[in-house]
Amino acid sequence: MPVGLVCMEGRREPVTSEGISMMGRWRPLTAVCLGTFMLLIDVNIVTVALPDMARDLGTSFGGLQWVLDVYALALASLLVGAGAIADRIGRRRLYLTGTVVFALASLACALAGNTALLITARAVQGCGAAAMFATTVALVNASYQGRDRSLALGVWVAVSGAASGIGPILGGLLTELAGWRWIFLVNLPVSAVAIVMTLRSVHESRDPSARPVDLPGVALFAIAAAALTYGLTRGAEDGWADAVTVGAFAVTVAALAAFAVVQLRSAHPLLDIDLLRQRAFVGVLIASLTMSGAAFASLLFTSLWLQTVLGLTAMAAGLVMLPLPAAAFITSLLGGRLLHRVPARWTAGIGLALIGAGGLAQTALDADSNWPVLLPGLVIIGIGAGLALPAVTGAALAAVPAERGGMASGAVNALRQLGYALAVAGLGAAFHSGAADTSTRSGFATGLDAAYTTAGVIALAGAVVVVLSRPRHALVAQTAGDRAYPKQSSKPTGTHAPTAVDVTPRRP
């Protein structure tokens, strides 16, 4: 009879497979997956609702960008720090707290009467999402053992991928049938069910030897990320020589310098600077920073073109963009089985190259173009994302010592979200510089071509970096699957959502 140990309110108690079965074998997984589904679907559920938001709230293009950006920024900035906090105070406790914050912020988003309130509520929503996401894999690990754990992790990854694929469709459906505010109101009943199920079925777990939280590091990383994103957004609207734009970039540089100093001097850094001396790990971080943004950030501008220029409904726009997440999901399922022995850096590099090729394939828009011209590029990007995104975490694990696996996967997931936020701002700058007049079909198409070109070049650059960043130590012989999953378990497959790779409850 397999027996595991779970730390319950500070005491280590035995948990048997039969015991889990008696109290509802899969209830803990359901509770965690509900939260995961919500927080990931909210990254892009607003994409097809943005034109309706703009009309209702009278917001500018920059305001639309921040509705997307601020959520991803908060999630990226707090993700690693939230994981360290959860280890100390309890993962279930932080998951519940994050879910409550997420639900209340969702209500505030739905009731927002202006753009400023909506952006503020989205920021708070992202903070709650970070608390939830940082604890999900650890809660699954603590709730299951052996084959049950492998199956649970596989389900968690599948749900994560499905959330990204369903987001635009669900957002379009709710916007068209009930109005954009319902894309946030729908989170309330789901949050309530997740909270009740968590209280009833998920045991508390924590790391008795958890390290102190590097709060200065968390704060400086958040400041640098926010200042850089603001500078990119402001520069696109008011010019790169604008005093506020220049000031934002100066704050970015200062915050990054201070972050490096803090990490060097801290006994328990958020990111071990020694890892940055390893070429392979730096390459993986760059790839992680580029891939999500290059693959998905342009969907914001695609949605605007489909609805404001071509006149499609929100639901129809979501269906047009569906080939991208659908191709990513299918590719990740097949790729996980067929390419598990290929070094992760090659899988990630080829995937990024395909993302770049798909972005460039969409640059043929002109005044007479219609939505079918986008489909080949969307499919190619989806195939690339299905290869690259699950592989990057495996590449990160293959590039660092085993005891730094948790830190590496946390950094990769954080930069993945940050890359999306930065890409929305950066592609917005490219769109504005390329579009002479967005009120015409020709002008909008020109701006969109510039955004797609920028995304394609970024992905291709990331592909070159990750392929050339070969590890110099013995870990190069191991594949992503060997490092990411125990040999006795069946390896779950993933999509472009962050991959469940840290299969030990304790953080290094």
C-alpha positions as CSV (number, residue, x, y, z in Angstrom):
1,M,0.0,0.0,0.0
2,P,1.7,3.2,-1.2
3,V,2.0,5.8,1.5
4,G,3.0,9.5,1.2
5,L,3.6,12.3,3.7
6,V,1.8,15.6,3.7
7,C,2.6,18.4,6.1
8,M,-0.7,19.3,7.7
9,E,-0.7,22.5,9.7
10,G,2.9,21.9,10.6
11,R,2.6,18.2,11.3
12,R,3.7,15.4,8.9
13,E,0.9,12.9,8.5
14,P,0.7,9.7,6.5
15,V,-1.7,9.8,3.5
16,T,-2.6,6.5,1.9
17,S,-4.0,5.9,-1.6
18,E,-7.2,4.5,0.1
19,G,-7.5,7.5,2.2
20,I,-7.4,9.8,-0.8
21,S,-10.0,7.6,-2.5
22,M,-12.3,7.8,0.5
23,M,-12.4,11.6,0.6
24,G,-12.7,12.0,-3.1
25,R,-9.7,10.8,-5.1
26,W,-9.7,13.6,-7.7
27,R,-11.2,16.4,-5.8
28,P,-7.9,18.1,-4.9
29,L,-6.9,18.0,-8.6
30,T,-10.3,19.4,-9.6
31,A,-9.9,22.3,-7.1
32,V,-6.5,23.1,-8.4
33,C,-7.4,22.8,-12.1
34,L,-10.4,25.1,-11.7
35,G,-8.1,27.9,-10.4
36,T,-5.5,27.2,-13.1
37,F,-8.1,27.3,-15.8
38,M,-9.4,30.6,-14.6
39,L,-6.1,32.4,-14.2
40,L,-4.7,31.3,-17.6
41,I,-7.9,31.9,-19.5
42,D,-7.9,35.5,-18.2
43,V,-4.6,36.2,-19.9
44,N,-6.3,36.3,-23.3
45,I,-10.0,36.1,-22.8
46,V,-10.2,39.8,-23.1
47,T,-8.6,39.9,-26.5
48,V,-11.7,39.7,-28.6
49,A,-13.7,41.9,-26.2
50,L,-11.3,44.9,-26.5
51,P,-13.3,46.7,-29.3
52,D,-16.4,46.5,-27.2
53,M,-14.5,47.7,-24.1
54,A,-13.1,50.6,-26.1
55,R,-16.5,51.7,-27.3
56,D,-18.1,51.4,-23.9
57,L,-15.4,53.0,-21.9
58,G,-14.1,55.4,-24.5
59,T,-10.5,54.3,-24.1
60,S,-7.5,54.8,-26.3
61,F,-5.3,52.2,-28.0
62,G,-2.8,52.6,-25.2
63,G,-5.5,51.9,-22.7
64,L,-6.4,48.7,-24.5
65,Q,-2.8,47.5,-24.3
66,W,-2.7,48.0,-20.5
67,V,-5.9,46.0,-20.0
68,L,-3.8,43.1,-21.3
69,D,-0.4,44.1,-20.1
70,V,-1.0,44.9,-16.5
71,Y,-2.4,41.4,-15.7
72,A,0.6,39.6,-17.3
73,L,3.0,42.0,-15.6
74,A,1.5,41.4,-12.2
75,L,1.5,37.6,-12.8
76,A,5.2,37.6,-14.0
77,S,6.5,40.0,-11.4
78,L,5.1,38.1,-8.4
79,L,5.2,34.5,-9.5
80,V,8.6,33.5,-8.2
81,G,8.2,35.4,-4.9
82,A,4.8,34.0,-4.4
83,G,6.2,30.5,-4.6
84,A,8.7,31.2,-1.9
85,I,6.0,32.8,0.3
86,A,3.8,29.7,-0.2
87,D,6.6,27.4,1.0
88,R,6.8,29.3,4.2
89,I,3.1,30.1,5.1
90,G,1.4,27.1,3.4
91,R,0.5,26.5,-0.2
92,R,-3.2,25.9,0.3
93,R,-3.4,29.0,2.4
94,L,-1.9,31.1,-0.3
95,Y,-3.9,29.4,-3.1
96,L,-7.1,30.2,-1.2
97,T,-6.0,33.8,-0.6
98,G,-5.1,34.3,-4.2
99,T,-8.5,32.8,-5.4
100,V,-10.4,35.2,-3.1
101,V,-8.4,38.2,-4.4
102,F,-8.8,37.0,-8.0
103,A,-12.6,36.7,-7.5
104,L,-13.0,40.2,-5.9
105,A,-10.8,41.7,-8.5
106,S,-12.9,40.1,-11.3
107,L,-16.0,41.6,-9.8
108,A,-14.3,45.0,-9.7
109,C,-13.3,44.6,-13.4
110,A,-16.9,43.8,-14.3
111,L,-18.2,46.9,-12.4
112,A,-15.5,49.3,-13.7
113,G,-16.9,52.5,-15.1
114,N,-13.7,53.8,-16.7
115,T,-10.4,52.6,-18.1
116,A,-8.3,53.5,-15.0
117,L,-10.5,51.4,-12.7
118,L,-10.5,48.5,-15.1
119,I,-6.7,48.6,-15.4
120,T,-6.3,48.8,-11.6
121,A,-8.6,45.9,-11.0
122,R,-6.8,43.9,-13.7
123,A,-3.5,44.5,-11.8
124,V,-5.0,43.2,-8.6
125,Q,-6.5,40.2,-10.5
126,G,-2.9,39.4,-11.7
127,C,-1.6,39.5,-8.1
128,G,-4.2,37.0,-7.1
129,A,-3.4,34.9,-10.2
130,A,0.3,34.8,-9.2
131,A,-0.5,33.5,-5.7
132,M,-2.7,30.8,-7.2
133,F,-0.3,29.8,-10.0
134,A,2.7,29.6,-7.8
135,T,1.1,27.0,-5.7
136,T,-0.7,24.7,-8.1
137,V,2.0,22.2,-9.0
138,A,3.1,22.0,-5.4
139,L,-0.5,21.2,-4.3
140,V,-0.8,18.5,-6.9
141,N,2.5,17.0,-5.8
142,A,1.5,17.0,-2.2
143,S,-1.9,15.5,-2.9
144,Y,-0.9,12.5,-5.0
145,Q,1.9,9.9,-5.2
146,G,3.3,7.5,-7.8
147,R,1.2,7.0,-10.9
148,D,-1.6,9.1,-9.5
149,R,0.8,12.0,-9.4
150,S,1.9,11.5,-13.0
151,L,-1.7,11.3,-14.1
152,A,-2.6,14.4,-12.1
153,L,0.2,16.4,-13.5
154,G,-0.8,15.4,-17.1
155,V,-4.3,16.5,-16.5
156,W,-3.1,19.8,-15.0
157,V,-0.9,20.5,-18.1
158,A,-3.8,19.6,-20.4
159,V,-6.2,21.9,-18.6
160,S,-3.5,24.7,-18.8
161,G,-3.3,24.3,-22.5
162,A,-7.1,24.1,-23.0
163,A,-7.5,27.4,-21.1
164,S,-5.3,29.3,-23.6
165,G,-7.2,27.7,-26.6
166,I,-10.7,28.3,-25.2
167,G,-10.0,31.9,-24.1
168,P,-10.7,33.8,-27.3
169,I,-13.7,31.6,-28.1
170,L,-15.3,32.0,-24.6
171,G,-14.5,35.7,-24.6
172,G,-16.2,36.1,-28.0
173,L,-19.2,34.1,-26.9
174,L,-19.8,35.9,-23.7
175,T,-19.1,39.3,-25.3
176,E,-21.6,38.7,-28.1
177,L,-24.4,37.1,-26.0
178,A,-24.1,39.0,-22.7
179,G,-21.6,41.8,-23.0
180,W,-17.9,42.1,-22.2
181,R,-18.4,42.5,-18.4
182,W,-19.5,38.9,-18.2
183,I,-16.0,37.7,-19.2
184,F,-15.1,38.7,-15.6
185,L,-18.4,37.9,-13.9
186,V,-18.1,34.3,-15.0
187,N,-15.1,33.9,-12.7
188,L,-17.2,34.4,-9.6
189,P,-19.1,31.1,-9.5
190,V,-16.0,29.2,-10.6
191,S,-14.0,30.8,-7.8
192,A,-16.6,29.9,-5.3
193,V,-16.6,26.2,-6.3
194,A,-12.8,26.2,-6.3
195,I,-12.6,27.7,-2.8
196,V,-15.2,25.2,-1.4
197,M,-13.5,22.2,-2.9
198,T,-10.1,23.4,-1.8
199,L,-11.2,23.8,1.8
200,R,-12.8,20.3,1.8
201,S,-10.3,18.2,-0.1
202,V,-6.8,19.9,-0.3
203,H,-4.4,19.4,2.6
204,E,-2.1,22.1,3.7
205,S,1.6,21.7,2.7
206,R,4.7,23.7,3.4
207,D,8.4,23.4,3.4
208,P,9.8,23.5,7.0
209,S,13.2,24.5,5.7
210,A,11.9,27.1,3.2
211,R,14.3,30.0,2.6
212,P,13.3,33.6,3.5
213,V,11.5,35.6,0.7
214,D,13.7,38.0,-1.2
215,L,11.2,40.9,-1.0
216,P,13.7,43.6,-2.3
217,G,14.4,41.4,-5.3
218,V,10.6,40.9,-6.0
219,A,10.0,44.6,-5.7
220,L,12.9,45.6,-8.0
221,F,12.0,43.1,-10.6
222,A,8.4,44.3,-10.7
223,I,9.6,48.0,-10.9
224,A,11.9,47.2,-13.8
225,A,9.3,45.2,-15.7
226,A,6.6,47.8,-15.3
227,A,8.9,50.7,-16.2
228,L,10.1,49.0,-19.4
229,T,6.6,48.1,-20.5
230,Y,5.4,51.7,-19.8
231,G,8.3,53.1,-21.7
232,L,7.5,51.0,-24.7
233,T,3.8,51.9,-24.6
234,R,4.4,55.6,-24.0
235,G,7.1,55.9,-26.6
236,A,4.8,54.5,-29.3
237,E,2.2,57.2,-28.5
238,D,4.3,60.3,-27.6
239,G,7.6,59.6,-29.2
240,W,10.9,58.1,-28.0
241,A,12.4,61.4,-27.1
242,D,9.5,62.3,-24.8
243,A,10.8,63.1,-21.3
244,V,8.5,60.6,-19.6
245,T,9.5,57.9,-22.0
246,V,13.2,58.5,-21.4
247,G,12.5,58.6,-17.6
248,A,10.8,55.2,-17.8
249,F,13.8,53.6,-19.5
250,A,16.1,55.2,-17.0
251,V,14.1,53.7,-14.1
252,T,14.3,50.4,-15.9
253,V,18.1,50.5,-16.0
254,A,18.4,51.6,-12.4
255,A,16.0,49.0,-11.1
256,L,17.8,46.2,-13.0
257,A,21.2,47.4,-11.7
258,A,19.8,47.4,-8.2
259,F,18.2,44.0,-8.7
260,A,21.6,42.6,-9.7
261,V,23.3,44.1,-6.6
262,V,20.6,42.7,-4.3
263,Q,20.9,39.3,-5.8
264,L,24.7,39.2,-5.5
265,R,24.5,40.3,-1.8
266,S,21.5,38.3,-0.7
267,A,21.9,35.0,1.2
268,H,18.7,33.8,-0.3
269,P,18.3,35.5,-3.7
270,L,15.3,35.3,-5.9
271,L,17.6,34.3,-8.8
272,D,21.1,32.9,-8.2
273,I,23.3,35.1,-10.3
274,D,25.7,32.2,-10.8
275,L,23.1,30.7,-13.1
276,L,23.5,33.6,-15.5
277,R,27.1,32.6,-16.0
278,Q,25.9,29.5,-17.7
279,R,25.4,30.2,-21.4
280,A,22.8,27.6,-21.9
281,F,20.6,28.9,-19.1
282,V,20.8,32.5,-20.4
283,G,19.8,31.3,-23.8
284,V,16.8,29.5,-22.4
285,L,15.8,32.6,-20.5
286,I,16.0,34.7,-23.7
287,A,13.9,32.1,-25.6
288,S,11.3,32.1,-22.8
289,L,11.2,35.9,-22.9
290,T,10.6,35.9,-26.7
291,M,8.4,32.9,-27.4
292,S,5.0,33.7,-25.8
293,G,5.1,37.3,-27.0
294,A,6.1,36.4,-30.5
295,A,3.4,33.8,-30.8
296,F,0.4,35.4,-29.1
297,A,0.8,39.1,-28.5
298,S,-0.1,40.0,-32.1
299,L,-3.5,38.4,-31.6
300,L,-4.5,41.8,-29.9
301,F,-4.0,43.6,-33.2
302,T,-5.4,40.8,-35.2
303,S,-8.6,41.0,-33.2
304,L,-8.9,44.7,-33.7
305,W,-8.4,44.3,-37.5
306,L,-11.0,41.5,-37.7
307,Q,-13.6,43.4,-35.8
308,T,-13.0,47.1,-36.5
309,V,-11.9,46.8,-40.1
310,L,-13.5,43.7,-41.4
311,G,-16.6,44.0,-39.3
312,L,-16.6,40.5,-37.8
313,T,-18.4,39.8,-34.5
314,A,-16.4,39.0,-31.4
315,M,-17.4,35.3,-31.7
316,A,-16.4,35.2,-35.3
317,A,-13.1,36.8,-34.6
318,G,-12.4,34.2,-31.9
319,L,-13.1,31.4,-34.4
320,V,-10.8,32.9,-37.0
321,M,-7.9,32.9,-34.4
322,L,-8.8,29.3,-33.2
323,P,-6.3,27.5,-35.6
324,L,-3.4,28.9,-33.6
325,P,-4.2,27.4,-30.2
326,A,-5.7,24.3,-31.8
327,A,-2.5,23.6,-33.7
328,A,-0.4,24.2,-30.6
329,F,-2.5,21.8,-28.5
330,I,-2.4,19.0,-31.1
331,T,1.3,19.5,-31.8
332,S,2.2,19.4,-28.1
333,L,0.4,16.1,-27.6
334,L,2.1,14.5,-30.6
335,G,5.4,16.2,-30.0
336,G,5.6,15.0,-26.4
337,R,5.5,11.4,-27.7
338,L,7.5,11.6,-30.9
339,L,10.3,14.0,-29.8
340,H,10.9,13.1,-26.2
341,R,14.5,11.9,-27.1
342,V,15.4,15.0,-29.0
343,P,17.5,17.6,-27.0
344,A,15.1,20.2,-25.7
345,R,17.1,23.1,-27.1
346,W,16.6,21.7,-30.6
347,T,12.9,21.2,-30.1
348,A,12.6,24.7,-28.7
349,G,14.7,26.2,-31.4
350,I,12.8,24.6,-34.2
351,G,9.5,25.7,-32.6
352,L,10.7,29.3,-32.3
353,A,11.8,29.2,-35.9
354,L,8.3,28.1,-37.0
355,I,6.8,30.8,-34.8
356,G,9.0,33.3,-36.7
357,A,8.1,31.8,-40.1
358,G,4.4,32.0,-39.2
359,G,4.7,35.6,-38.2
360,L,6.4,36.5,-41.4
361,A,3.8,34.5,-43.4
362,Q,1.1,36.9,-42.2
363,T,2.8,40.0,-43.5
364,A,1.1,40.0,-46.9
365,L,-1.9,42.0,-45.8
366,D,-3.1,44.9,-47.9
367,A,-6.3,46.9,-48.3
368,D,-8.1,44.1,-50.1
369,S,-7.1,41.3,-47.7
370,N,-9.7,39.3,-45.8
371,W,-9.4,36.9,-42.9
372,P,-8.5,33.7,-44.8
373,V,-5.1,35.1,-45.6
374,L,-4.2,34.8,-41.9
375,L,-4.9,31.1,-41.5
376,P,-1.6,29.6,-42.9
377,G,0.4,31.8,-40.6
378,L,-1.7,31.0,-37.6
379,V,-1.4,27.3,-38.1
380,I,2.4,27.5,-38.5
381,I,2.7,29.7,-35.4
382,G,0.6,27.1,-33.5
383,I,2.8,24.2,-34.6
384,G,5.8,26.1,-33.5
385,A,4.3,27.0,-30.1
386,G,3.3,23.4,-29.5
387,L,6.9,22.4,-30.0
388,A,8.7,25.3,-28.3
389,L,6.8,26.2,-25.2
390,P,6.8,22.8,-23.4
391,A,10.4,22.3,-24.4
392,V,11.8,25.5,-23.0
393,T,11.4,24.5,-19.4
394,G,13.0,21.2,-20.1
395,A,15.9,23.0,-21.7
396,A,16.2,25.2,-18.6
397,L,16.3,22.1,-16.4
398,A,19.0,20.6,-18.6
399,A,21.1,23.7,-18.3
400,V,21.3,24.0,-14.5
401,P,22.2,21.7,-11.6
402,A,19.4,19.6,-10.3
403,E,19.2,21.5,-6.9
404,R,18.4,24.7,-8.9
405,G,15.5,23.1,-10.9
406,G,12.8,24.9,-9.0
407,M,14.4,28.3,-9.3
408,A,15.1,27.7,-13.0
409,S,11.5,26.7,-13.8
410,G,10.1,29.6,-11.8
411,A,12.3,32.1,-13.7
412,V,11.3,30.6,-17.0
413,N,7.6,30.8,-16.2
414,A,7.9,34.4,-14.9
415,L,9.8,35.5,-18.1
416,R,7.2,33.8,-20.2
417,Q,4.5,36.0,-18.8
418,L,6.8,39.1,-18.8
419,G,7.7,38.4,-22.5
420,Y,4.0,38.5,-23.4
421,A,3.5,41.8,-21.6
422,L,6.5,43.4,-23.2
423,A,5.6,42.1,-26.7
424,V,2.1,43.6,-26.5
425,A,3.8,47.0,-25.8
426,G,6.6,46.4,-28.4
427,L,4.3,45.2,-31.2
428,G,2.1,48.2,-30.4
429,A,5.1,50.4,-31.0
430,A,5.8,48.6,-34.3
431,F,2.1,48.9,-35.3
432,H,2.0,52.6,-34.7
433,S,5.2,53.3,-36.5
434,G,4.1,51.3,-39.6
435,A,0.5,52.5,-39.7
436,A,0.2,56.0,-41.4
437,D,-3.5,56.1,-40.9
438,T,-5.4,53.4,-38.9
439,S,-8.7,54.7,-40.0
440,T,-8.2,53.2,-43.5
441,R,-8.0,49.5,-44.4
442,S,-4.7,50.1,-46.1
443,G,-3.2,52.0,-43.1
444,F,-4.3,49.4,-40.6
445,A,-3.0,46.6,-42.8
446,T,0.4,48.3,-43.1
447,G,0.6,48.6,-39.3
448,L,-0.4,45.0,-38.8
449,D,2.3,43.9,-41.3
450,A,4.8,45.8,-39.2
451,A,3.7,44.1,-36.0
452,Y,3.8,40.6,-37.6
453,T,7.2,41.3,-39.0
454,T,8.5,42.4,-35.6
455,A,7.1,39.3,-34.0
456,G,8.6,37.0,-36.6
457,V,12.1,38.6,-36.3
458,I,12.0,38.3,-32.5
459,A,11.1,34.6,-32.7
460,L,13.8,33.9,-35.2
461,A,16.4,35.6,-33.1
462,G,15.2,33.6,-30.1
463,A,15.6,30.4,-32.2
464,V,19.2,31.2,-33.0
465,V,20.0,32.0,-29.4
466,V,18.6,28.8,-27.9
467,V,20.1,26.5,-30.5
468,L,23.6,28.0,-30.1
469,S,23.3,27.9,-26.3
470,R,24.7,24.4,-25.8
471,P,25.3,23.3,-22.2
472,R,28.9,22.8,-21.4
473,H,28.4,20.1,-18.7
474,A,27.3,16.5,-18.6
475,L,23.6,17.4,-18.4
476,V,23.6,18.0,-22.2
477,A,23.2,14.3,-22.7
478,Q,19.8,14.3,-21.0
479,T,16.6,15.3,-22.8
480,A,13.9,17.5,-21.5
481,G,11.8,14.5,-20.6
482,D,14.6,12.8,-18.6
483,R,15.1,15.9,-16.5
484,A,11.5,17.1,-16.2
485,Y,9.8,13.8,-15.2
486,P,10.7,10.9,-13.0
487,K,11.7,7.8,-15.0
488,Q,9.0,5.6,-13.3
489,S,6.2,7.9,-14.4
490,S,4.5,8.5,-17.7
491,K,5.4,11.9,-19.1
492,P,2.5,14.3,-19.4
493,T,2.3,16.5,-22.4
494,G,1.8,20.2,-22.4
495,T,0.9,23.2,-24.6
496,H,1.9,26.8,-24.6
497,A,0.8,27.2,-21.0
498,P,3.6,26.9,-18.4
499,T,4.6,23.3,-18.1
500,A,4.4,21.2,-14.9
501,V,8.0,20.2,-14.4
502,D,8.8,20.5,-10.7
503,V,7.6,17.2,-9.4
504,T,9.0,17.5,-5.8
505,P,7.0,19.3,-3.2
506,R,10.1,21.0,-1.7
507,R,11.8,24.0,-3.4
508,P,15.6,24.0,-3.7
